[in-house]
Amino acid sequence: MANPQIDRLSDLPDALLSTILSFLPTHIAARTSALCHRFRYLWEASPSLALISRALPQPQTDNFIAMANRALLSRNPSHPLLSLHLDVSPCVQNASFLLSLLAKARSLDLRHLTIDFNFSNYLPILPIIFTIKSLTFLSLDRLFVFGNFQEFNFTSGITLNCLRSLSLGFFGADTTKLNPLLSQLSSLEDLHLDISGMSGLNLSSKTIKKLKLIITLSYRKLDAVLSFPSLESLHLETQHGLQSLSHIHGEVPLLRKAVIKLHDIHERDVSAVAGLLNWISHVEELNLHIKESPDVKYAIPILLESEKDVPKFSNLKHLDVTLCFHEHNLAAFIMMLHNCPVLKSLKLVHENRKRKDWGSKLPRNADGNYRYAYFRNLHLEEDHKEFMKFLSKKCTSKRQARK
């Protein structure tokens, strides 16, 4: 039985204690300085700082600045800083103060930088961010002035040669302004864009292997061009239909995995959905989640454009689909499955629209459930027979069930 009087914590080395404290927001870790003399300065050596002023009451603004001074500006150069998260309230969004914090972080060979606040003008601090050459991860959220990036010259002074992951969230942007930046990030492999109020979508990069693109709102229909010759994984999500992607094209020859989440889909989006599926038809793994708009009054075949060819997924091995499987959608989906010759696994989840006239179900599965269907090992003959039985079935609407 362990002796309750033994102080195991005090036996740990300072470096390990500092690492443990790094998992706490800095204003919480700072409170450990009151524990004992040994802990008085340990939090200042944490390899990860989360300077979040929003978590503090308004009167403690001065305390936040003092904390930032101790943890960062007065930091001992012998204490490496691997990660910095800045989320400051408007009352401390002073450009000179932020510049001083970033300059100090740059001198400490910072690896991960996250800035998450609505700063009215990012332009003064962008030049110093783009010269932190040790960065491997950079996240800038709520860039409400991104549309004014023509004022910033991307073609000079950028030294982010080690940057592998970039995450940007912005409002009201023409994404073509990103291409000069992307062309200079020679090590970039992972790109995450969260866009609202988009006025253009034209992106290209020779190095990016993983792309996550979330489109919240667009002002008009766009012909999207996404050219990523090294792209292997795509996550594309739209929140308000596909009005922002009336047509999508571009070079993605190595794409193997795609996650597509389309919300608020209308009849006007059918052509865009079909175009998107054709664009990624060479993938090996596809997760497809389509949610029709509550405004849709009658069942429409979302997956199939009238009088057009069904997408051919010649390499598709794993398919996961969440959809309202009314009779039109199920018929279109089964037509699509006939064009998946090497499919190994299939998972279907029925999203019930709760409409009295076309609230449909999947064919009953082995568990007697109409809500989902799961098939695996379809490349084996016995399992493939069960799959073929499924293909011969028709969906059942609530109206048909009552008959």
Beta strands, then each sheet from edge to edge (+ up, - down):
strand 1: 48-52
strand 2: 83-87
strand 3: 112-116
strand 4: 137-143
strand 5: 165-171
strand 6: 190-198
strand 7: 202-204
strand 8: 210-218
strand 9: 223-227
strand 10: 233-238
strand 11: 247-249
strand 12: 257-265
strand 13: 285-292
strand 14: 318-323
strand 15: 345-350
strand 16: 360-361
strand 17: 372-375
strand 18: 396-397
sheet 1: 1+ 2+ 3+ 4+ 5+ 6+ 8+ 10+ 12+ 13+ 14+ 15+ 17-
sheet 2: 7+ 9+ 11+
sheet 3: 16+ 18-
end
